[in-house]
Amino acid sequence: MTLQQLKYVITVAETGTITEAANRLYVSQPSLTNAIHELEKEMNIVIFNRTNKGITLSKEGDDFLGYARQVLEQAAILEDKYKGNPGGKKQFCVSTQHYSFAVNAFVDLIKQYGQEEYDFSLRETQTYEIIEDVARLRSEIGILFLNDFNEAVLSKLLKSHDLEFHQLFVASPHVFISRKHPLAGNSIITNEELEEYPYLSFEQGEHNSFYFSEEIFSDFERRKNIRVRDRATLFNLLIGLNGYTVCSGVIDKKLNGKDIIAVPLADESDMRIGYTPTKTGLPFHGEAAMVDDTYIVGKIGLTGEHPFVDHFRFVKALEDENTVAKQTIPSPAQFLAQFTMPFNRGCTEKHYPNEQELVNDIVAAYGKVIDDLYAAGCRNLQLDDCTWGMFADKIGHTLYGTTREGIVEFQKAHKDINNKVIANAPKDMIINTHVCRGNFHSTYASEGAYDSVADILFGEENVNAYFLEFDDERSGGFAPLAKVSGEKKVVLGLITTKSPVLEDKQLVIDRIHDAAKYIPLERLYLSPQCGFASCEIGNKLTEEEQWAKLRLVKEVAEKVWGK
């Protein structure tokens, strides 16, 4: 069941006819009928009674219609809340053990990245819950520690949740005690000296074993134990009972109070404090795409032959007099963006403190791949490029750690690296680009009209043709096509690959002629908006539905341009 299907049902109910509803929805009658049939089959109900006199709601359909309206109303509220406000409220959550430095970092985060509206959370919670929060995407980051005692157990648990531990720093174990504690004057404290005093620790609920303790536990037996839930209670008990707890030693007088001090603890292993981030890859609209992390581990270069070359040979062998094999690869700009975005820059700078050196190595590596493809017979190369979709997105600048105005410099840098690679390619190789907005399981990653990128993308990038997504309102209007320079071609992606519903043929034809107001018809072409399966999951279409989309492209093209 989809929101689109619910919209179809409501429109048919309001109009009373399939014909009128199809006209209002800009879809073909067969597509509308099939979509409703599929919904009825899925829900195992009859929504409409079909008679010679027309179409009417069934009793079940009348009940269903009430629920459908509620769902669409709630969806409209969500869209108004988040799509109406650029980016909506910034949302971010951290789950952490009870560390004052985490609170300080949280304060700095809000000061640096907060805006007029935000919704941030800091959860000081139990160790097991920290891991669960991150694994279930309730939190973006979890902060905890590993040492010789708990590492085997916690590392196994992290691995089972497909999480990784990233070390922040190594801390020597300390005890927190009252400034008036009998041992406060010691330069170092042993476990034996602490034996007569109450040991304070944080409650871990169902997972109250030593391995989940927030404090350092070894095999040293403590006779007096008190467990608490919150930081304030623990500190009050430290003072009131001359108790102690074991910690990292990182202390903040503003948060912990001037009456608490940290003293080194003898004979305990170091604490490796770090964070566990979510591993969701790119965020898509309504769904998170699980992908492998990608980061630089050394200098970029190519020895031997890239696997893409052998892939091309396979496709090349299937050519005939009516077809030309095309190879599609990620654009150099896409490559550069992946490793210079804020989340990856630290890792990249270990190997490339100078960004120009990074650019030079990317250009050289791409040159080698393209030369090898050319030698294998490739004369048609497509650069898949998601960067321009992100640049066009109203919140895309946040991914690059800049402002809406500052993103222009990023556009120029990514255009330049594409042009450098194109300039070095064989002159008789056709090089096109596809501006992708994300294509995963029938959803998308970015949205926004081409207006903000048109000057640089359409005016200055030296490709032969642009494959552009125009399958829905996310891409805006055709006016930016007036910026396409020279004799470059534009392939209009008017047929969506995200939905099985077939577009109305006449409507597609009309849209092509609308685009021809800005660029001559002889330089326009038609294609699906993107691939049917940009990853192993694929979009929500059957094989037959995919072929139907391609037949529609062919039929429309023949109608507009002839055979």
KEVOPA-481543 format. One record per residue (C-alpha): residue in one letter; x, y, z. Coordinates in Angstrom, 1 decimal. Layout:
N
("A" (X Y Z))
...
# end
This chain:
563
("M" (0.0 0.0 0.0))
("T" (1.3 3.4 -0.9))
("L" (0.2 7.0 -0.3))
("Q" (-0.2 7.3 -4.1))
("Q" (-2.7 4.4 -4.1))
("L" (-4.7 6.1 -1.3))
("K" (-4.8 9.3 -3.2))
("Y" (-6.1 7.4 -6.2))
("V" (-8.9 5.9 -4.2))
("I" (-10.0 9.2 -2.7))
("T" (-9.9 10.9 -6.1))
("V" (-12.0 8.2 -7.7))
("A" (-14.5 8.4 -4.8))
("E" (-14.8 12.2 -5.2))
("T" (-15.2 12.2 -8.9))
("G" (-17.3 9.1 -9.2))
("T" (-15.6 8.0 -12.4))
("I" (-12.3 6.5 -13.4))
("T" (-12.1 8.8 -16.5))
("E" (-12.4 12.0 -14.5))
("A" (-10.1 10.8 -11.8))
("A" (-7.4 9.8 -14.3))
("N" (-7.6 13.3 -15.9))
("R" (-7.3 15.0 -12.5))
("L" (-4.4 12.8 -11.5))
("Y" (-2.6 13.0 -14.9))
("V" (-2.4 9.2 -15.3))
("S" (-3.8 6.8 -17.8))
("Q" (-7.1 5.1 -17.0))
("P" (-5.6 1.6 -17.2))
("S" (-2.8 2.6 -14.8))
("L" (-5.3 4.0 -12.4))
("T" (-7.5 0.9 -12.6))
("N" (-4.5 -1.4 -12.1))
("A" (-3.3 0.5 -9.1))
("I" (-6.7 0.3 -7.4))
("H" (-7.0 -3.4 -8.3))
("E" (-3.6 -4.0 -6.7))
("L" (-4.6 -2.2 -3.6))
("E" (-7.8 -4.2 -3.3))
("K" (-5.9 -7.4 -3.8))
("E" (-3.3 -6.4 -1.1))
("M" (-6.0 -5.4 1.4))
("N" (-8.2 -8.3 0.6))
("I" (-11.3 -6.1 0.2))
("V" (-13.5 -4.7 -2.5))
("I" (-13.3 -0.9 -2.4))
("F" (-15.5 0.0 -5.4))
("N" (-18.5 -1.7 -6.8))
("R" (-18.4 -1.7 -10.6))
("T" (-21.7 -1.7 -12.5))
("N" (-23.0 -0.7 -15.9))
("K" (-24.2 2.5 -14.3))
("G" (-20.7 3.4 -13.1))
("I" (-18.6 3.0 -10.0))
("T" (-19.7 3.3 -6.4))
("L" (-18.1 2.7 -3.0))
("S" (-18.7 -0.6 -1.3))
("K" (-19.5 -0.7 2.5))
("E" (-15.9 -1.8 3.1))
("G" (-14.7 0.9 0.7))
("D" (-16.5 3.5 2.7))
("D" (-14.8 2.5 5.9))
("F" (-11.5 2.2 4.1))
("L" (-11.9 5.7 2.7))
("G" (-12.2 7.2 6.2))
("Y" (-8.9 5.6 7.2))
("A" (-7.2 6.6 3.9))
("R" (-8.2 10.3 4.4))
("Q" (-6.7 10.2 7.9))
("V" (-3.4 8.7 6.6))
("L" (-3.1 11.3 3.9))
("E" (-3.9 14.1 6.4))
("Q" (-1.1 12.9 8.6))
("A" (1.3 12.7 5.7))
("A" (0.3 16.2 4.7))
("I" (1.1 17.4 8.2))
("L" (4.5 15.7 8.1))
("E" (5.3 17.3 4.7))
("D" (4.2 20.7 5.9))
("K" (6.3 20.3 9.0))
("Y" (9.5 19.1 7.4))
("K" (9.4 20.0 3.7))
("G" (7.9 23.4 4.2))
("N" (10.7 24.4 6.5))
("P" (14.1 24.0 4.9))
("G" (15.3 20.8 6.5))
("G" (12.8 21.1 9.3))
("K" (14.3 21.1 12.7))
("K" (17.8 19.8 13.0))
("Q" (17.6 16.5 14.9))
("F" (20.4 14.7 16.6))
("C" (20.8 12.3 19.5))
("V" (23.7 11.0 21.5))
("S" (23.6 8.1 24.0))
("T" (26.4 8.1 26.4))
("Q" (27.7 6.8 29.7))
("H" (27.9 9.5 32.4))
("Y" (30.8 11.5 31.1))
("S" (31.1 15.3 31.8))
("F" (33.2 15.7 28.7))
("A" (30.3 14.4 26.6))
("V" (28.1 17.1 28.1))
("N" (30.7 19.7 27.3))
("A" (30.9 18.4 23.7))
("F" (27.1 18.5 23.4))
("V" (27.1 22.1 24.5))
("D" (29.8 23.0 21.9))
("L" (27.8 21.1 19.3))
("I" (24.6 23.2 19.9))
("K" (26.6 26.5 19.9))
("Q" (28.2 25.6 16.6))
("Y" (25.5 23.9 14.7))
("G" (22.3 24.9 16.4))
("Q" (19.8 27.1 14.5))
("E" (16.6 28.9 15.3))
("E" (14.9 25.5 15.7))
("Y" (16.4 22.2 16.7))
("D" (15.5 19.0 18.5))
("F" (18.6 17.5 20.1))
("S" (18.8 14.7 22.8))
("L" (21.6 13.7 25.2))
("R" (20.8 10.3 26.8))
("E" (23.0 9.4 29.8))
("T" (21.9 5.8 30.0))
("Q" (23.0 2.2 30.5))
("T" (25.7 0.6 28.5))
("Y" (23.5 -2.0 26.8))
("E" (21.0 0.7 25.9))
("I" (23.7 2.8 24.3))
("I" (24.4 0.0 21.9))
("E" (20.7 -0.7 21.3))
("D" (20.0 3.0 20.7))
("V" (22.7 3.3 18.0))
("A" (21.8 -0.1 16.4))
("R" (18.1 0.8 16.2))
("L" (18.9 4.3 14.9))
("R" (17.5 6.1 18.0))
("S" (20.9 7.8 18.4))
("E" (23.5 8.7 15.8))
("I" (26.4 8.2 18.2))
("G" (27.0 6.2 21.4))
("I" (29.9 6.9 23.8))
("L" (31.3 4.2 26.0))
("F" (34.7 2.7 27.0))
("L" (36.6 -0.6 26.4))
("N" (39.4 -2.0 28.5))
("D" (41.1 -5.4 28.9))
("F" (38.2 -6.7 31.2))
("N" (35.1 -5.9 29.1))
("E" (36.5 -5.7 25.5))
("A" (35.8 -9.3 24.5))
("V" (32.2 -9.2 25.5))
("L" (31.3 -5.7 24.3))
("S" (33.2 -6.1 21.0))
("K" (31.2 -9.2 20.3))
("L" (28.0 -7.4 21.0))
("L" (29.0 -4.4 18.8))
("K" (29.8 -6.8 16.0))
("S" (26.5 -8.6 16.3))
("H" (24.8 -5.3 15.8))
("D" (27.0 -4.3 12.9))
("L" (28.6 -1.5 14.9))
("E" (32.2 -0.3 15.2))
("F" (34.1 1.2 18.1))
("H" (36.1 4.3 17.2))
("Q" (38.6 5.4 19.8))
("L" (38.6 9.0 21.0))
("F" (41.3 8.9 23.6))
("V" (43.0 6.7 26.2))
("A" (42.4 7.6 29.9))
("S" (44.2 6.3 33.0))
("P" (41.8 5.1 35.6))
("H" (41.1 7.5 38.5))
("V" (38.8 7.5 41.5))
("F" (36.3 10.3 42.1))
("I" (36.2 11.2 45.8))
("S" (35.1 14.1 48.0))
("R" (37.7 16.8 48.5))
("K" (37.3 16.0 52.3))
("H" (37.8 12.2 51.9))
("P" (40.5 10.7 54.1))
("L" (42.4 9.7 51.0))
("A" (42.1 13.1 49.3))
("G" (45.7 14.0 50.0))
("N" (47.1 10.9 48.3))
("S" (48.9 11.3 45.0))
("I" (47.8 7.8 44.0))
("I" (45.3 5.4 45.5))
("T" (45.3 1.6 45.6))
("N" (42.3 -0.8 45.6))
("E" (43.4 -2.0 49.1))
("E" (43.2 1.5 50.5))
("L" (39.6 1.8 49.1))
("E" (38.3 -1.4 50.6))
("E" (36.6 0.1 53.7))
("Y" (34.7 2.8 51.7))
("P" (31.5 2.4 49.8))
("Y" (31.9 1.8 46.1))
("L" (29.4 3.7 43.9))
("S" (28.4 2.7 40.4))
("F" (25.6 3.3 37.9))
("E" (22.7 0.8 37.7))
("Q" (22.7 -1.3 34.5))
("G" (19.3 -2.8 34.7))
("E" (18.9 -6.3 33.3))
("H" (22.5 -6.2 32.2))
("N" (24.1 -5.5 35.5))
("S" (27.1 -7.8 35.0))
("F" (30.7 -6.5 35.4))
("Y" (31.1 -6.4 31.6))
("F" (28.5 -3.7 31.2))
("S" (29.7 -1.6 34.1))
("E" (30.3 2.0 33.4))
("E" (33.1 1.9 35.9))
("I" (36.3 -0.1 35.6))
("F" (35.8 -3.6 37.0))
("S" (38.5 -6.1 37.4))
("D" (38.5 -9.2 39.6))
("F" (39.1 -7.1 42.7))
("E" (36.3 -7.8 45.2))
("R" (34.5 -4.8 46.7))
("R" (32.7 -5.4 50.0))
("K" (30.5 -2.3 50.0))
("N" (28.5 -1.6 46.8))
("I" (25.8 1.1 46.1))
("R" (24.2 1.5 42.7))
("V" (22.5 4.6 41.5))
("R" (20.7 5.9 38.4))
("D" (21.9 9.5 38.0))
("R" (25.0 11.6 38.3))
("A" (23.7 14.0 41.0))
("T" (22.8 11.2 43.4))
("L" (26.2 9.5 42.9))
("F" (28.0 12.8 43.7))
("N" (25.9 13.4 46.8))
("L" (26.7 10.0 48.1))
("L" (30.4 10.4 47.4))
("I" (30.3 13.4 49.7))
("G" (27.9 12.2 52.3))
("L" (29.3 8.7 52.7))
("N" (33.0 9.2 51.8))
("G" (32.3 6.9 48.9))
("Y" (34.1 6.6 45.6))
("T" (33.7 5.6 42.0))
("V" (36.2 4.7 39.3))
("C" (36.3 6.8 36.2))
("S" (38.3 8.3 33.4))
("G" (39.6 11.2 35.4))
("V" (38.2 13.8 33.1))
("I" (36.6 16.2 35.5))
("D" (34.7 19.5 35.0))
("K" (34.2 21.7 38.0))
("K" (31.2 23.4 36.5))
("L" (29.4 20.1 36.0))
("N" (30.8 17.9 38.8))
("G" (31.2 20.6 41.4))
("K" (34.3 21.9 43.2))
("D" (33.8 19.4 46.0))
("I" (34.7 16.4 43.8))
("I" (38.3 15.5 42.9))
("A" (40.0 12.9 40.7))
("V" (43.0 10.8 42.0))
("P" (44.9 8.2 39.9))
("L" (44.1 4.6 40.7))
("A" (46.9 2.1 40.8))
("D" (47.0 -1.3 39.1))
("E" (44.2 -1.0 36.7))
("S" (44.2 -1.2 32.9))
("D" (43.6 1.9 30.8))
("M" (40.2 3.0 29.6))
("R" (39.9 3.4 25.8))
("I" (37.0 5.8 25.4))
("G" (35.4 6.1 22.0))
("Y" (32.2 6.3 20.1))
("T" (30.0 3.9 18.0))
("P" (28.3 5.7 15.1))
("T" (25.3 4.5 13.2))
("K" (26.1 2.7 9.9))
("T" (23.3 3.7 7.7))
("G" (25.1 5.0 4.7))
("L" (23.1 7.7 2.9))
("P" (19.8 8.9 4.3))
("F" (17.0 8.4 1.7))
("H" (13.6 9.9 1.9))
("G" (11.7 7.6 4.3))
("E" (14.3 4.9 4.4))
("A" (18.0 4.5 5.3))
("A" (20.3 2.7 2.8))
("M" (22.7 0.3 4.4))
("V" (26.0 0.6 2.6))
("D" (29.6 -0.1 3.4))
("D" (31.7 2.7 4.7))
("T" (34.2 4.1 2.2))
("Y" (37.3 6.0 3.2))
("I" (40.9 6.5 2.1))
("V" (43.5 4.1 3.5))
("G" (46.4 5.2 1.3))
("K" (47.4 7.1 -1.8))
("I" (45.0 6.8 -4.8))
("G" (46.3 5.0 -7.8))
("L" (45.6 2.2 -10.2))
("T" (47.8 -0.8 -10.9))
("G" (46.6 -3.3 -13.4))
("E" (43.2 -3.1 -14.8))
("H" (40.0 -1.9 -13.1))
("P" (37.2 -4.6 -13.0))
("F" (34.9 -2.2 -14.9))
("V" (37.0 -2.8 -18.0))
("D" (36.2 -6.5 -18.0))
("H" (32.6 -5.7 -17.3))
("F" (32.6 -3.6 -20.4))
("R" (34.0 -6.3 -22.6))
("F" (31.1 -8.5 -21.6))
("V" (28.6 -5.9 -22.7))
("K" (30.6 -5.1 -25.8))
("A" (30.3 -8.7 -26.9))
("L" (26.5 -8.2 -27.1))
("E" (26.6 -5.3 -29.5))
("D" (24.8 -5.5 -32.9))
("E" (24.2 -3.1 -35.8))
("N" (21.4 -1.3 -33.8))
("T" (23.2 -1.0 -30.4))
("V" (26.3 0.6 -28.9))
("A" (27.7 -0.6 -25.6))
("K" (27.9 2.1 -23.0))
("Q" (30.0 2.0 -19.8))
("T" (28.8 3.9 -16.7))
("I" (31.1 4.9 -13.8))
("P" (30.9 7.2 -10.8))
("S" (32.0 10.7 -11.8))
("P" (35.3 12.1 -10.6))
("A" (33.3 14.8 -8.7))
("Q" (31.4 12.0 -6.9))
("F" (34.8 10.4 -5.9))
("L" (36.1 13.8 -4.6))
("A" (32.9 14.6 -2.7))
("Q" (33.0 11.2 -0.9))
("F" (36.4 11.8 0.6))
("T" (36.2 15.6 1.3))
("M" (32.9 15.8 3.1))
("P" (33.2 16.7 6.8))
("F" (32.5 13.1 8.0))
("N" (35.5 11.7 5.9))
("R" (37.9 14.6 5.7))
("G" (39.9 13.7 8.8))
("C" (40.7 10.3 7.4))
("T" (41.5 11.7 4.0))
("E" (43.9 14.4 5.4))
("K" (46.0 11.6 7.0))
("H" (47.1 10.8 3.5))
("Y" (46.3 14.0 1.6))
("P" (47.0 17.1 3.8))
("N" (47.0 19.0 0.4))
("E" (43.7 18.7 -1.4))
("Q" (45.2 19.6 -4.8))
("E" (47.4 16.5 -4.5))
("L" (44.2 14.5 -3.9))
("V" (42.7 16.0 -7.0))
("N" (45.8 15.2 -9.1))
("D" (45.8 11.6 -8.1))
("I" (42.0 11.2 -8.8))
("V" (42.5 12.7 -12.2))
("A" (45.4 10.4 -13.0))
("A" (43.6 7.2 -11.8))
("Y" (40.5 8.1 -13.8))
("G" (42.7 8.7 -16.9))
("K" (44.1 5.2 -16.6))
("V" (40.6 3.7 -16.3))
("I" (39.3 5.6 -19.3))
("D" (42.3 4.8 -21.4))
("D" (41.9 1.1 -20.6))
("L" (38.1 1.3 -21.4))
("Y" (39.0 3.0 -24.7))
("A" (41.4 0.3 -25.6))
("A" (38.7 -2.3 -24.9))
("G" (36.5 -0.5 -27.5))
("C" (34.4 1.9 -25.4))
("R" (33.4 5.0 -27.2))
("N" (30.4 6.0 -25.0))
("L" (31.1 6.7 -21.3))
("Q" (28.6 8.0 -18.8))
("L" (29.6 9.7 -15.5))
("D" (27.0 9.1 -12.8))
("D" (27.1 12.2 -10.5))
("C" (25.0 12.6 -7.4))
("T" (26.9 15.7 -6.3))
("W" (24.8 18.1 -8.4))
("G" (21.6 16.7 -6.9))
("M" (23.0 17.4 -3.4))
("F" (24.2 20.9 -4.5))
("A" (20.6 21.6 -5.7))
("D" (19.0 20.4 -2.5))
("K" (17.9 23.2 -0.2))
("I" (19.8 21.7 2.7))
("G" (22.6 20.2 0.6))
("H" (25.1 22.7 1.8))
("T" (25.0 21.2 5.3))
("L" (26.6 18.0 4.0))
("Y" (29.6 20.1 2.9))
("G" (29.8 22.1 6.1))
("T" (29.1 25.4 4.4))
("T" (26.3 27.9 3.6))
("R" (23.9 28.3 0.7))
("E" (26.2 31.0 -0.7))
("G" (29.4 29.0 0.1))
("I" (28.2 25.9 -1.9))
("V" (29.0 27.7 -5.1))
("E" (32.7 27.3 -4.6))
("F" (32.2 23.6 -4.1))
("Q" (30.2 23.5 -7.4))
("K" (33.2 25.0 -9.2))
("A" (35.7 22.6 -7.6))
("H" (33.6 19.5 -8.6))
("K" (33.0 20.9 -12.1))
("D" (36.7 21.5 -12.5))
("I" (37.8 17.9 -11.6))
("N" (35.2 16.5 -14.1))
("N" (36.5 18.8 -16.8))
("K" (40.1 17.8 -16.1))
("V" (39.3 14.1 -16.6))
("I" (37.2 14.9 -19.7))
("A" (40.0 17.0 -21.2))
("N" (42.5 14.1 -20.9))
("A" (40.1 11.5 -22.5))
("P" (40.4 10.4 -26.1))
("K" (38.8 13.0 -28.3))
("D" (36.4 10.6 -30.1))
("M" (35.0 9.2 -26.9))
("I" (31.5 10.6 -26.1))
("I" (31.3 11.5 -22.4))
("N" (27.9 12.2 -20.9))
("T" (26.7 12.7 -17.4))
("H" (23.7 11.6 -15.4))
("V" (22.7 13.9 -12.6))
("C" (21.3 11.5 -10.0))
("R" (19.2 12.4 -7.0))
("G" (19.6 9.0 -5.3))
("N" (17.8 5.8 -6.3))
("F" (17.2 3.2 -3.6))
("H" (14.2 1.0 -3.1))
("S" (11.8 3.4 -4.9))
("T" (12.9 6.4 -2.9))
("Y" (15.4 9.2 -3.3))
("A" (18.1 11.1 -1.4))
("S" (17.9 14.7 -2.7))
("E" (15.4 17.2 -4.1))
("G" (15.5 20.7 -5.6))
("A" (15.2 22.5 -8.9))
("Y" (18.2 22.8 -11.2))
("D" (18.2 26.7 -11.0))
("S" (20.9 27.0 -8.4))
("V" (23.4 24.7 -10.3))
("A" (22.5 25.6 -13.9))
("D" (25.2 28.3 -14.5))
("I" (28.1 26.0 -13.6))
("L" (26.6 22.6 -14.4))
("F" (24.9 23.4 -17.7))
("G" (27.1 26.3 -18.7))
("E" (30.6 25.1 -17.8))
("E" (30.8 21.3 -17.6))
("N" (32.3 20.0 -20.8))
("V" (30.1 16.9 -21.4))
("N" (28.3 15.9 -24.6))
("A" (24.9 15.4 -23.0))
("Y" (23.1 15.6 -19.7))
("F" (20.8 12.8 -18.5))
("L" (18.4 14.7 -16.1))
("E" (15.7 13.6 -13.8))
("F" (12.4 15.3 -14.4))
("D" (10.0 12.6 -13.3))
("D" (8.2 14.6 -10.5))
("E" (8.1 17.9 -8.8))
("R" (11.4 17.3 -7.0))
("S" (13.3 18.5 -10.1))
("G" (11.5 21.8 -10.7))
("G" (10.7 23.2 -14.1))
("F" (12.5 23.2 -17.4))
("A" (13.6 26.9 -17.4))
("P" (17.2 26.2 -16.3))
("L" (17.7 24.3 -19.5))
("A" (18.2 27.7 -21.2))
("K" (21.7 27.7 -19.6))
("V" (22.8 24.6 -21.5))
("S" (25.7 25.9 -23.5))
("G" (26.9 25.1 -27.0))
("E" (25.4 22.1 -28.9))
("K" (25.2 19.9 -25.8))
("K" (22.2 17.5 -25.7))
("V" (19.7 16.9 -22.9))
("V" (18.1 13.6 -22.2))
("L" (14.8 14.2 -20.3))
("G" (14.2 11.6 -17.6))
("L" (10.4 11.9 -17.7))
("I" (9.6 8.2 -17.1))
("T" (10.0 7.3 -13.4))
("T" (11.7 4.0 -12.5))
("K" (10.5 4.3 -8.9))
("S" (6.8 3.4 -9.5))
("P" (5.1 0.8 -11.7))
("V" (2.3 3.2 -12.7))
("L" (2.7 4.1 -16.4))
("E" (2.8 7.8 -17.2))
("D" (0.1 9.2 -19.4))
("K" (1.6 9.2 -22.9))
("Q" (0.1 12.5 -24.0))
("L" (1.2 14.2 -20.8))
("V" (4.8 13.1 -21.4))
("I" (4.7 14.4 -25.0))
("D" (3.4 17.7 -23.8))
("R" (6.2 18.0 -21.3))
("I" (8.8 17.3 -24.0))
("H" (7.4 20.2 -26.0))
("D" (7.4 22.4 -22.8))
("A" (11.2 21.6 -22.5))
("A" (11.6 22.5 -26.2))
("K" (10.7 26.1 -25.3))
("Y" (14.2 26.4 -23.7))
("I" (16.3 24.1 -25.9))
("P" (15.7 23.0 -29.5))
("L" (13.7 19.7 -29.9))
("E" (16.5 18.2 -32.1))
("R" (18.8 18.4 -29.0))
("L" (16.3 16.8 -26.7))
("Y" (15.9 13.0 -26.0))
("L" (13.8 10.8 -23.7))
("S" (14.8 8.2 -21.2))
("P" (13.8 6.7 -17.8))
("Q" (14.7 9.0 -14.9))
("C" (17.3 6.6 -13.5))
("G" (18.1 2.9 -13.4))
("F" (15.6 0.3 -12.1))
("A" (18.2 -1.1 -9.6))
("S" (21.0 1.2 -8.5))
("C" (21.9 -1.3 -5.8))
("E" (21.1 -5.0 -5.1))
("I" (17.8 -4.2 -3.6))
("G" (16.3 -2.5 -6.6))
("N" (13.1 -0.5 -7.0))
("K" (9.6 -1.8 -6.4))
("L" (8.8 -2.9 -9.9))
("T" (8.5 -6.4 -11.5))
("E" (10.5 -7.3 -14.5))
("E" (7.4 -6.9 -16.7))
("E" (6.7 -3.5 -15.2))
("Q" (10.2 -2.4 -16.1))
("W" (9.8 -3.6 -19.7))
("A" (6.5 -1.7 -19.9))
("K" (8.3 1.5 -18.9))
("L" (10.9 1.0 -21.6))
("R" (8.2 0.3 -24.2))
("L" (6.5 3.6 -23.2))
("V" (9.8 5.5 -23.7))
("K" (10.1 4.0 -27.2))
("E" (6.5 4.8 -28.1))
("V" (6.7 8.4 -27.0))
("A" (10.1 8.9 -28.7))
("E" (8.7 7.6 -32.0))
("K" (5.7 9.8 -31.7))
("V" (7.8 12.9 -31.1))
("W" (10.9 12.4 -33.2))
("G" (9.8 9.7 -35.6))
("K" (11.5 6.3 -36.1))
# end
